[in-house]
Amino acid sequence: MTKGKKRGLLLYLIVVIILGVVTQLVPQVTGALTKTEILQYENMQITDDVTCYFVRNETVHLAQTAGTINYYIENGIKVRKNTKILDITPHAASADAETKYGDMITRLGSSDVTLTQMSSAKTGVVSYYVDGYEGYFTPEKMERIKYENVKDVEFKPVNLTRKTTLAGEPLFKICENNYWYMIAWVEPGNIAKYEVGRSVKADLPMGQVKATVEQIVDQGEKWLVIMKTTVFYEDFDKLRSTKATIITQDYSGITVRNSSITTEKGVIGVYIKSKNGDFIFKPVNIITSDGDYSLVSVSNFYDKEGKEVSTVEIYDEILKNPKQDYKSDEKNTKE
């Protein structure tokens, strides 16, 4: 190959490489230089990631005698008071028989426990999953529960279904499901997101549950938030604690980046592009903000004096950074 051909081939490769680099960079540079953006209608949620603890009215039934168990009702079924849940055919236990539920029985103590019947003590959901904390996490005690006492506890519900039982062993529990509670400890920096009486939504592993904030308790380093719900949740009778995202506020409107918002004569607003290409100031009403973006009203809103104010619309084109770009364009026009 002659020197001329080599030089031509090298030049060709350099051109190809340069074109490839330009092809990749131009869209990014163009986007970076774009001074405007189109407004869209979106939702904005204010959330808080917490650990939720389930609190229920529940009664644990213990075996009065040793024997063979015959079950009538499946787990998760709602029954009326005095419904027969199971029967025990008595037989003598061996002298050296030891219960494997010793720790659970100790935790249960005597609260919300019955030995008197194998029928439901109340109307509610039958659950064969017991963790021994049924008498600890109760509606009567929940506002006094301390974070440091539960934060390191592993709550492991035990499936109690089996063929035989010893006297005094837990068999099942009945959970009232007309209403139940979720409690969570919240950092001081996030407590302003919650308000007593306000509805919230809890995103849980098996779905979303709507609840109402019943009480907020100042416990020093953290705040205890108590939420009440009447919504059915598939695992509500099994779980004691789970990770959750609490949606404390859920809004709809036009999303505007905060750098696009400015003021003119004390009025908060944005600069929208008119049909003739000029930028016109439009007041906005901020519904909420997450620090980077704000949600604003659509079409119109009412100011503090009750006057209707025209504002931005969906698909309006606005300046991204009016403090910089509008002044720059204004300066260029004067020159």
C-alpha positions as CSV (number, residue, x, y, z in Angstrom):
1,M,0.0,0.0,0.0
2,T,1.4,3.4,-1.0
3,K,2.0,6.2,1.5
4,G,-0.8,8.2,-0.1
5,K,-3.3,5.4,0.3
6,K,-2.2,4.8,3.9
7,R,-2.6,8.5,4.6
8,G,-6.1,8.5,3.0
9,L,-7.2,5.5,5.1
10,L,-5.9,7.1,8.3
11,L,-7.8,10.3,7.5
12,Y,-10.9,8.3,6.8
13,L,-10.7,6.5,10.1
14,I,-10.2,9.8,12.0
15,V,-13.3,11.3,10.3
16,V,-15.4,8.2,11.2
17,I,-14.3,8.4,14.8
18,I,-15.0,12.2,15.0
19,L,-18.5,11.6,13.5
20,G,-19.2,8.9,16.1
21,V,-18.2,11.2,19.0
22,V,-20.3,14.1,17.6
23,T,-23.3,11.8,17.1
24,Q,-23.2,10.8,20.7
25,L,-22.5,14.2,22.2
26,V,-24.7,16.5,20.1
27,P,-28.0,15.3,21.6
28,Q,-26.6,15.7,25.1
29,V,-25.2,19.1,24.4
30,T,-28.4,20.2,22.8
31,G,-30.5,19.1,25.8
32,A,-28.1,20.9,28.1
33,L,-28.5,24.1,26.1
34,T,-32.3,23.9,25.9
35,K,-33.6,26.9,27.9
36,T,-37.3,25.8,28.0
37,E,-39.4,22.8,28.9
38,I,-43.0,21.7,28.4
39,L,-45.3,21.5,31.5
40,Q,-46.9,18.1,32.3
41,Y,-49.8,17.1,34.6
42,E,-48.5,14.7,37.2
43,N,-48.9,13.4,40.8
44,M,-46.6,14.3,43.6
45,Q,-46.5,12.2,46.8
46,I,-45.0,13.1,50.1
47,T,-43.7,9.8,51.7
48,D,-41.9,8.4,54.7
49,D,-40.2,5.1,54.9
50,V,-40.8,3.4,58.3
51,T,-41.1,0.1,60.1
52,C,-44.8,-0.5,60.9
53,Y,-45.9,-2.6,63.8
54,F,-49.4,-4.2,63.7
55,V,-51.6,-3.8,66.7
56,R,-54.8,-5.9,67.1
57,N,-57.5,-6.9,69.5
58,E,-56.7,-10.6,69.7
59,T,-57.3,-13.5,72.1
60,V,-55.1,-16.6,72.1
61,H,-56.8,-20.0,72.9
62,L,-54.7,-22.6,74.9
63,A,-55.3,-26.3,75.1
64,Q,-57.1,-27.3,78.3
65,T,-56.0,-31.0,77.9
66,A,-53.4,-33.0,76.0
67,G,-54.7,-34.9,73.0
68,T,-55.2,-35.1,69.2
69,I,-56.4,-32.0,67.4
70,N,-59.2,-32.1,64.8
71,Y,-59.5,-28.8,62.9
72,Y,-62.8,-27.4,61.5
73,I,-61.9,-23.9,60.4
74,E,-59.1,-22.8,58.1
75,N,-56.7,-19.9,58.8
76,G,-58.0,-16.4,57.8
77,I,-61.7,-17.3,58.0
78,K,-63.9,-14.8,59.8
79,V,-66.2,-16.5,62.4
80,R,-68.9,-15.5,64.8
81,K,-68.5,-15.7,68.6
82,N,-68.8,-19.2,69.9
83,T,-68.0,-20.9,66.5
84,K,-66.4,-24.3,67.1
85,I,-62.8,-24.0,65.7
86,L,-61.4,-27.4,66.7
87,D,-61.8,-30.3,69.0
88,I,-59.3,-32.2,71.1
89,T,-59.6,-35.9,71.6
90,P,-57.9,-36.3,75.1
91,H,-55.1,-38.7,75.7
92,A,-52.4,-38.9,78.3
93,A,-49.1,-37.2,77.5
94,S,-45.9,-39.1,78.1
95,A,-44.2,-38.3,81.4
96,D,-41.1,-36.8,79.7
97,A,-43.1,-34.7,77.1
98,E,-41.9,-31.1,76.9
99,T,-43.5,-28.2,75.1
100,K,-41.7,-26.5,72.3
101,Y,-43.7,-23.3,72.9
102,G,-42.2,-22.5,76.3
103,D,-40.9,-19.0,75.3
104,M,-44.1,-18.1,73.6
105,I,-46.2,-19.2,76.6
106,T,-44.0,-17.1,78.9
107,R,-44.4,-14.0,76.7
108,L,-48.2,-14.5,76.5
109,G,-48.6,-14.6,80.3
110,S,-52.3,-14.4,81.3
111,S,-53.4,-11.5,79.2
112,D,-55.9,-12.1,76.4
113,V,-55.6,-15.9,76.9
114,T,-58.4,-18.4,77.4
115,L,-58.4,-22.0,78.5
116,T,-62.1,-22.5,78.8
117,Q,-63.2,-23.4,75.2
118,M,-62.2,-24.5,71.7
119,S,-64.8,-22.2,70.3
120,S,-64.1,-18.6,69.3
121,A,-64.2,-16.2,72.3
122,K,-65.3,-13.3,70.1
123,T,-66.2,-12.5,66.5
124,G,-63.2,-12.2,64.3
125,V,-60.6,-13.8,62.0
126,V,-59.2,-17.3,62.9
127,S,-55.4,-17.3,62.9
128,Y,-53.0,-20.2,63.6
129,Y,-50.1,-17.8,63.6
130,V,-49.0,-16.6,67.1
131,D,-45.8,-14.8,68.2
132,G,-46.4,-14.5,71.9
133,Y,-46.7,-10.7,71.8
134,E,-50.5,-10.6,71.5
135,G,-50.8,-9.3,75.0
136,Y,-48.0,-6.7,74.5
137,F,-49.2,-5.0,71.2
138,T,-52.7,-4.1,72.3
139,P,-54.7,-0.9,71.6
140,E,-54.8,-0.2,75.3
141,K,-51.0,-0.3,75.6
142,M,-49.7,0.9,72.2
143,E,-49.1,4.5,73.1
144,R,-46.8,3.5,75.9
145,I,-44.7,1.1,73.9
146,K,-41.1,2.4,73.5
147,Y,-39.0,2.1,70.4
148,E,-35.9,0.9,72.2
149,N,-37.9,-2.1,73.6
150,V,-39.0,-3.4,70.1
151,K,-36.4,-2.1,67.6
152,D,-34.1,-5.2,67.9
153,V,-36.8,-7.8,68.4
154,E,-37.3,-10.4,65.7
155,F,-41.0,-11.1,65.5
156,K,-41.5,-14.6,64.1
157,P,-45.1,-15.8,64.0
158,V,-45.3,-19.5,64.5
159,N,-47.7,-21.7,62.6
160,L,-49.5,-23.7,65.3
161,T,-51.3,-26.3,63.2
162,R,-50.2,-29.8,64.2
163,K,-51.5,-33.2,65.0
164,T,-51.3,-33.2,68.8
165,T,-51.0,-30.8,71.7
166,L,-50.0,-30.7,75.4
167,A,-52.1,-29.0,78.0
168,G,-51.5,-25.3,78.2
169,E,-50.1,-25.0,74.7
170,P,-51.4,-22.3,72.3
171,L,-53.7,-23.5,69.6
172,F,-55.1,-20.5,67.7
173,K,-56.1,-16.9,68.2
174,I,-59.1,-14.8,67.2
175,C,-58.3,-11.3,65.7
176,E,-61.0,-8.7,65.7
177,N,-60.9,-7.2,62.1
178,N,-63.5,-4.5,62.2
179,Y,-60.5,-2.2,62.8
180,W,-56.9,-2.6,63.7
181,Y,-53.8,-0.3,64.1
182,M,-50.4,0.3,62.6
183,I,-47.8,2.1,64.7
184,A,-44.5,3.6,63.6
185,W,-41.7,5.6,65.1
186,V,-40.9,8.7,63.0
187,E,-37.8,10.9,63.0
188,P,-38.3,14.5,64.2
189,G,-37.4,15.8,60.8
190,N,-40.4,13.9,59.2
191,I,-43.1,14.3,61.8
192,A,-44.4,17.5,60.1
193,K,-45.7,15.2,57.4
194,Y,-48.3,13.7,59.7
195,E,-51.4,15.3,61.1
196,V,-54.0,13.9,63.5
197,G,-57.2,13.2,61.6
198,R,-55.5,13.1,58.2
199,S,-55.8,10.1,55.9
200,V,-52.6,8.3,54.9
201,K,-51.8,5.3,52.7
202,A,-49.4,2.6,53.7
203,D,-47.6,0.7,51.0
204,L,-47.1,-2.8,52.5
205,P,-45.6,-6.0,51.0
206,M,-49.1,-7.4,50.1
207,G,-50.8,-4.2,49.0
208,Q,-51.8,-0.7,50.0
209,V,-53.8,0.1,53.1
210,K,-55.6,3.4,53.8
211,A,-55.6,4.6,57.4
212,T,-56.2,7.6,59.6
213,V,-53.7,9.2,61.9
214,E,-55.3,8.7,65.3
215,Q,-52.5,10.0,67.6
216,I,-49.0,11.4,67.6
217,V,-47.0,10.9,70.7
218,D,-43.7,12.7,71.5
219,Q,-41.3,10.1,72.9
220,G,-38.2,12.2,72.9
221,E,-35.8,11.1,70.2
222,K,-38.6,9.8,68.0
223,W,-42.3,10.4,67.6
224,L,-44.8,7.5,67.8
225,V,-47.5,7.7,65.1
226,I,-50.7,5.6,65.6
227,M,-52.7,4.9,62.5
228,K,-56.2,3.2,62.5
229,T,-57.6,1.3,59.6
230,T,-60.7,-0.7,58.7
231,V,-59.2,-2.0,55.5
232,F,-58.7,-5.8,55.1
233,Y,-55.1,-6.8,54.6
234,E,-54.3,-10.3,53.7
235,D,-51.5,-10.9,56.2
236,F,-52.8,-8.7,59.0
237,D,-53.3,-11.6,61.3
238,K,-49.8,-13.0,60.7
239,L,-47.4,-10.0,60.6
240,R,-46.2,-8.1,63.6
241,S,-43.8,-5.8,61.9
242,T,-42.9,-4.9,58.3
243,K,-41.2,-2.2,56.2
244,A,-43.6,0.3,54.8
245,T,-43.8,3.5,52.8
246,I,-46.4,5.9,54.3
247,I,-47.9,8.2,51.7
248,T,-48.8,11.2,53.9
249,Q,-49.9,13.5,51.1
250,D,-51.0,12.8,47.5
251,Y,-51.5,15.7,45.1
252,S,-52.2,16.2,41.5
253,G,-51.3,19.2,39.4
254,I,-48.6,20.6,37.1
255,T,-45.0,19.8,38.1
256,V,-42.5,22.7,37.8
257,R,-38.8,22.5,38.7
258,N,-38.0,24.9,41.5
259,S,-35.3,26.6,39.4
260,S,-38.1,27.7,37.0
261,I,-40.0,29.6,39.7
262,T,-39.1,33.2,40.2
263,T,-40.8,36.4,41.5
264,E,-41.9,39.6,39.8
265,K,-43.0,42.5,42.0
266,G,-43.4,40.2,44.9
267,V,-45.6,37.7,43.0
268,I,-44.4,34.1,42.6
269,G,-44.5,32.8,39.0
270,V,-42.9,31.4,35.9
271,Y,-42.1,32.8,32.4
272,I,-44.1,31.1,29.6
273,K,-43.4,31.4,25.9
274,S,-46.2,33.1,24.0
275,K,-47.3,32.4,20.4
276,N,-45.0,35.2,19.0
277,G,-42.0,33.8,20.9
278,D,-41.9,36.4,23.7
279,F,-41.7,35.2,27.4
280,I,-44.6,36.4,29.6
281,F,-44.7,36.2,33.4
282,K,-47.5,34.0,34.8
283,P,-48.3,33.8,38.5
284,V,-48.4,30.3,40.0
285,N,-49.9,28.8,43.1
286,I,-47.6,26.2,44.8
287,I,-49.6,23.3,46.3
288,T,-46.6,21.4,47.7
289,S,-42.9,21.0,47.0
290,D,-40.3,18.2,47.6
291,G,-37.3,20.5,47.4
292,D,-36.4,20.0,43.7
293,Y,-39.9,20.2,42.1
294,S,-43.1,22.0,43.0
295,L,-46.7,21.1,42.2
296,V,-48.8,24.1,41.1
297,S,-52.4,24.7,40.3
298,V,-53.7,24.4,36.7
299,S,-55.6,27.1,34.7
300,N,-56.5,29.3,37.7
301,F,-56.5,29.7,41.4
302,Y,-57.7,32.2,44.0
303,D,-55.3,34.5,45.8
304,K,-55.4,35.6,49.4
305,E,-58.0,38.3,48.6
306,G,-60.3,35.8,46.9
307,K,-59.5,37.1,43.4
308,E,-59.4,34.5,40.6
309,V,-55.9,34.5,39.0
310,S,-55.1,33.0,35.6
311,T,-52.1,30.6,35.7
312,V,-50.2,28.0,33.7
313,E,-51.8,25.3,31.5
314,I,-50.7,21.8,30.6
315,Y,-48.2,21.9,27.7
316,D,-47.2,25.5,28.3
317,E,-43.5,26.1,27.4
318,I,-41.6,27.8,30.3
319,L,-38.0,28.9,30.9
320,K,-36.0,26.5,33.0
321,N,-33.9,29.1,34.7
322,P,-35.6,32.6,34.3
323,K,-33.2,34.2,36.8
324,Q,-30.4,33.5,34.3
325,D,-32.0,33.0,30.9
326,Y,-34.6,35.7,30.9
327,K,-32.2,38.4,32.0
328,S,-29.7,37.2,29.4
329,D,-32.3,37.4,26.6
330,E,-33.5,40.8,27.9
331,K,-29.9,42.1,27.8
332,N,-29.4,40.8,24.2
333,T,-32.6,42.4,23.0
334,K,-31.5,45.8,24.4
335,E,-28.2,45.5,22.7
